[in-house]
Amino acid sequence: MPELPEVETVTRGLSPVLVGRTLARVEAHAPTLRLPVPADFATRLTGRQVRGLSRRSKYMLMEMDDGLVMIWHLGMSGRVQIMADAGAPPRAKHDHIIFVTDAGHRVVFNDARRFGLVAFTDVNAAAAHPLLARIGPEPLGNGFDADILSAGLKGRSGPIKTALLDQTLVAGLGNIYVCESLWRAGISPRRTASTVAGKRAERLVPHIRDVLNEAIIAGGSTLRDHAQVDGELGYFQHRFEAYGREGEACRTAGCGGTIHRITQAGRSTFFCPSCQR
C-alpha cells in the first residue's frame, strides 16, 4: 500500500501537468474500483479546469474550478503515468481512469487489483467526507508535535507500533515508515503506547518527520507496484535501516544486535530488541 511519501511524490509529479489545465477528455472504464465510480464521473469533470491538487493522508484531492473535489486513492497496486496523448499506446487492460488535458497530456490511472478509489465531494464539505473526517493531523504539518502525539497516546494500552498506524492518531503513516521511525528513535514497537507520551514522544516526532521527508526527496519507496508518475522507481528502500532486514546486523553505532521480525496486528514489524527499548 503506498504510504504518505509515495502519495506525496505522485501528487507533486502530477501538479505541473494538471493544475491550471482544463480536462478536455475524461474516460472511466470501470464501473467500480474499491467503491463504485460515480456514474457521472466523466460528465462532471470534462471541460472543467483543475484548480489545485493536494494530499490528505494517503488520499489525493483534485479541486476543480466549480468547487467539485475528486478524492483519489491509489490502493495497493495503483499507479499513475503521464504521457503525450498524441501517439499514446492503446489503453491497457487495467487502465481504468484516463484524463486528457488541453495541453495534450494524458494521465492514466492503472490499478490491477482495483483497490484504489475515486469519489466526489464539494470543496466546502471535503473535510467532513466519510473518507477524510476522522483522519488525524498531518505528520509534516504544524498541527503535529510531541504534545499532540502525547495527548493522542494517553490511555492507549496497545503497542506503539499499532497506535502509529491508526490514521485517527496521525495521518498517512504506514508500516514501513513506522518501523523506520521507531528504530531511529530507539523505541521498541512492543512498548505500550501510553508510555511513549512525554520525552519519548519528543524524541520520536523529529524522526517521523525526517524519515518521511527523506523518503519524499528520494521519490518514495518501491515495493512491488509503486512507481513515480514518470515511470522512474523510488529508491528509499535502499536506505532502510530496519524494515526488511531480518537477521542482519543493527546499524546503530555500538549496538551489536540484529534486526528481528515479529507480527503485530497482522503486519510485519522489524526492529532491534537490543537498542529499541
C-alpha positions as CSV (number, residue, x, y, z in Angstrom):
1,M,0.0,0.0,0.0
2,P,1.6,3.3,-1.0
3,E,2.3,5.4,2.1
4,L,2.4,9.1,2.6
5,P,5.8,9.7,0.8
6,E,4.6,7.7,-2.3
7,V,1.3,9.6,-2.4
8,E,3.1,13.0,-1.9
9,T,5.6,12.0,-4.7
10,V,2.7,11.3,-7.1
11,T,0.9,14.5,-6.1
12,R,3.9,16.6,-6.8
13,G,4.6,14.9,-10.1
14,L,1.0,15.4,-11.3
15,S,0.7,19.0,-10.2
16,P,2.7,20.7,-13.0
17,V,0.7,18.7,-15.6
18,L,-2.8,19.1,-14.1
19,V,-3.1,22.3,-12.1
20,G,-4.3,25.2,-14.2
21,R,-5.2,22.9,-17.1
22,T,-8.7,22.0,-18.5
23,L,-9.7,18.4,-18.7
24,A,-10.5,18.1,-22.4
25,R,-11.4,14.5,-22.2
26,V,-12.2,12.1,-19.3
27,E,-12.7,8.4,-19.5
28,A,-13.9,5.9,-16.9
29,H,-13.5,2.3,-18.0
30,A,-14.5,0.6,-14.8
31,P,-17.9,0.9,-13.1
32,T,-16.4,0.1,-9.7
33,L,-13.0,0.1,-8.0
34,R,-12.9,-0.3,-4.3
35,L,-16.1,1.8,-4.4
36,P,-18.4,2.4,-7.3
37,V,-17.1,5.0,-9.7
38,P,-19.6,7.9,-9.8
39,A,-22.0,7.4,-12.7
40,D,-21.5,11.0,-13.8
41,F,-17.7,10.8,-13.4
42,A,-16.7,11.8,-16.9
43,T,-19.6,14.3,-17.4
44,R,-18.8,16.3,-14.2
45,L,-15.0,16.6,-14.9
46,T,-14.9,17.1,-18.7
47,G,-14.4,20.7,-19.6
48,R,-13.5,21.7,-16.0
49,Q,-10.2,23.4,-15.0
50,V,-8.1,21.8,-12.3
51,R,-7.7,24.5,-9.6
52,G,-5.5,22.5,-7.2
53,L,-4.0,19.2,-6.3
54,S,-3.2,18.3,-2.7
55,R,-2.7,15.4,-0.4
56,R,-4.6,14.5,2.8
57,S,-3.1,11.4,4.5
58,K,-2.9,8.8,1.7
59,Y,-5.5,10.5,-0.5
60,M,-5.0,13.0,-3.3
61,L,-7.6,15.8,-3.6
62,M,-8.2,17.3,-7.0
63,E,-10.1,20.5,-6.8
64,M,-12.0,21.8,-9.9
65,D,-12.9,25.3,-10.8
66,D,-16.6,24.7,-9.9
67,G,-15.8,23.6,-6.3
68,L,-16.0,19.9,-7.1
69,V,-13.3,17.8,-5.4
70,M,-12.2,14.4,-6.6
71,I,-10.9,12.2,-3.8
72,W,-8.4,9.8,-5.2
73,H,-6.7,6.8,-3.5
74,L,-4.1,4.7,-5.3
75,G,-5.0,1.4,-3.5
76,M,-2.4,-1.4,-3.3
77,S,-1.3,-1.6,-6.9
78,G,-2.5,1.7,-8.4
79,R,0.0,3.7,-10.5
80,V,-0.3,6.9,-12.4
81,Q,1.5,7.6,-15.6
82,I,1.9,10.8,-17.7
83,M,2.4,10.6,-21.5
84,A,1.6,12.6,-24.6
85,D,-1.9,11.9,-25.8
86,A,-0.8,12.1,-29.4
87,G,0.7,8.7,-30.3
88,A,-0.1,7.2,-26.9
89,P,-0.3,3.4,-26.9
90,P,-3.7,1.6,-26.8
91,R,-5.4,1.5,-23.4
92,A,-4.0,-1.3,-21.3
93,K,-6.3,-3.8,-19.6
94,H,-6.2,-2.2,-16.2
95,D,-6.2,1.5,-17.3
96,H,-9.4,2.4,-15.5
97,I,-9.3,6.2,-15.4
98,I,-7.9,8.5,-18.2
99,F,-7.6,12.3,-18.1
100,V,-6.5,14.2,-21.2
101,T,-5.7,17.9,-20.7
102,D,-6.0,20.8,-23.1
103,A,-2.2,20.8,-23.3
104,G,-2.2,17.3,-24.8
105,H,-1.0,15.4,-21.7
106,R,-2.6,12.0,-20.9
107,V,-2.8,11.0,-17.3
108,V,-3.6,7.3,-16.8
109,F,-4.6,5.6,-13.6
110,N,-3.9,1.8,-13.8
111,D,-5.0,-0.4,-11.0
112,A,-4.8,-4.2,-11.5
113,R,-6.2,-5.1,-8.1
114,R,-8.9,-2.4,-8.1
115,F,-8.3,-1.4,-4.5
116,G,-8.0,2.2,-5.4
117,L,-10.9,4.6,-5.5
118,V,-12.3,7.9,-6.8
119,A,-15.1,9.8,-5.1
120,F,-16.7,13.2,-5.3
121,T,-17.3,15.8,-2.7
122,D,-17.5,19.6,-2.5
123,V,-14.6,21.9,-1.5
124,N,-16.6,23.1,1.5
125,A,-17.6,19.7,2.6
126,A,-14.3,17.8,1.9
127,A,-13.1,17.8,5.5
128,A,-16.4,16.2,6.6
129,H,-16.4,13.5,3.9
130,P,-16.5,10.0,5.5
131,L,-13.2,9.1,3.9
132,L,-11.5,12.1,5.5
133,A,-13.4,13.2,8.5
134,R,-11.6,11.1,11.2
135,I,-8.1,11.5,9.9
136,G,-5.6,12.9,12.4
137,P,-3.0,15.6,12.0
138,E,-0.5,15.6,9.1
139,P,2.9,14.5,10.5
140,L,4.7,17.1,8.4
141,G,2.4,19.9,9.3
142,N,2.4,22.4,12.2
143,G,-0.5,20.6,13.8
144,F,1.6,17.6,14.8
145,D,4.2,17.8,17.6
146,A,5.2,15.9,20.8
147,D,2.3,17.4,22.8
148,I,-0.3,16.4,20.2
149,L,1.2,12.9,19.9
150,S,1.3,12.6,23.7
151,A,-2.3,13.6,24.1
152,G,-3.3,11.1,21.4
153,L,-1.4,8.3,23.1
154,K,-2.9,8.9,26.6
155,G,-4.7,5.8,27.8
156,R,-3.7,3.6,24.9
157,S,-2.9,0.2,26.2
158,G,-1.8,-1.4,22.8
159,P,1.7,-1.3,21.4
160,I,3.1,1.9,20.0
161,K,3.6,0.4,16.5
162,T,-0.1,-0.3,16.2
163,A,-1.1,3.1,17.6
164,L,1.0,4.9,15.0
165,L,-0.7,3.0,12.2
166,D,-4.1,4.4,13.4
167,Q,-5.0,7.2,11.0
168,T,-7.0,8.9,13.6
169,L,-3.9,9.5,15.7
170,V,-1.6,10.7,12.9
171,A,-2.3,10.9,9.1
172,G,-0.5,8.8,6.5
173,L,1.9,6.7,8.4
174,G,2.2,3.1,7.3
175,N,4.1,0.0,8.2
176,I,7.4,0.9,6.5
177,Y,7.9,4.3,7.9
178,V,6.7,3.5,11.4
179,C,9.3,0.7,11.6
180,E,12.0,3.1,10.4
181,S,10.9,5.9,12.8
182,L,10.8,3.7,15.9
183,W,14.2,2.3,15.0
184,R,15.8,5.8,14.7
185,A,14.1,6.9,18.0
186,G,15.3,3.7,19.8
187,I,11.7,2.9,20.9
188,S,10.5,-0.7,20.9
189,P,7.5,-1.3,18.7
190,R,6.2,-3.5,21.5
191,R,6.2,-0.7,24.1
192,T,2.8,0.3,25.5
193,A,1.7,3.3,23.5
194,S,0.8,5.4,26.5
195,T,4.3,5.1,27.9
196,V,5.7,6.9,24.8
197,A,4.0,10.1,25.8
198,G,6.3,12.8,27.1
199,K,10.1,12.6,26.5
200,R,9.9,9.6,24.2
201,A,7.3,11.5,22.0
202,E,9.7,14.4,21.9
203,R,12.4,12.1,20.6
204,L,10.1,10.3,18.2
205,V,8.4,13.2,16.4
206,P,11.5,14.6,14.7
207,H,12.5,11.1,13.5
208,I,9.0,10.7,11.9
209,R,9.4,14.0,10.1
210,D,13.0,13.1,9.0
211,V,12.1,9.7,7.7
212,L,9.1,11.0,5.7
213,N,11.0,13.9,4.2
214,E,13.9,11.8,3.2
215,A,11.6,9.3,1.5
216,I,9.8,12.1,-0.3
217,I,13.1,13.5,-1.6
218,A,14.1,10.0,-2.7
219,G,10.9,9.6,-4.6
220,G,9.1,7.2,-2.4
221,S,9.9,3.6,-1.8
222,T,9.5,1.0,-4.5
223,L,7.8,-2.1,-3.1
224,R,6.0,-4.3,-5.7
225,D,3.9,-1.9,-7.7
226,H,4.6,1.7,-6.8
227,A,6.4,3.9,-9.3
228,Q,6.7,7.6,-9.8
229,V,4.5,9.2,-12.4
230,D,7.4,9.5,-14.8
231,G,8.0,5.7,-14.5
232,E,11.2,6.1,-12.5
233,L,11.2,3.9,-9.5
234,G,11.6,5.3,-6.0
235,Y,14.8,4.2,-4.1
236,F,14.3,4.9,-0.4
237,Q,14.2,1.2,0.2
238,H,18.0,1.2,-0.3
239,R,18.2,3.3,2.9
240,F,16.1,1.1,5.1
241,E,17.7,0.6,8.5
242,A,15.1,-1.8,10.0
243,Y,12.4,-2.7,7.5
244,G,13.1,-5.9,5.6
245,R,16.4,-6.5,7.3
246,E,15.6,-9.5,9.5
247,G,18.7,-11.3,10.7
248,E,21.0,-8.5,9.6
249,A,23.2,-6.5,11.9
250,C,21.7,-3.4,13.5
251,R,23.4,-0.3,12.2
252,T,23.0,1.7,15.5
253,A,26.6,2.6,16.5
254,G,27.9,0.3,19.2
255,C,24.7,-1.8,19.4
256,G,25.9,-5.2,18.2
257,G,22.3,-6.6,17.9
258,T,20.4,-8.0,15.0
259,I,17.2,-7.0,13.4
260,H,14.2,-9.2,14.3
261,R,10.8,-9.6,12.7
262,I,7.6,-10.1,14.6
263,T,3.9,-9.8,13.6
264,Q,1.7,-7.1,15.1
265,A,-1.9,-6.6,14.0
266,G,-1.2,-8.8,11.0
267,R,1.7,-6.7,9.8
268,S,5.4,-7.5,9.9
269,T,7.4,-5.4,12.3
270,F,11.2,-5.1,12.0
271,F,13.2,-3.8,15.0
272,C,16.3,-4.3,17.1
273,P,15.5,-5.7,20.6
274,S,19.0,-4.7,21.8
275,C,18.7,-1.0,21.3
276,Q,15.0,-0.3,20.9
277,R,13.5,-0.2,24.4
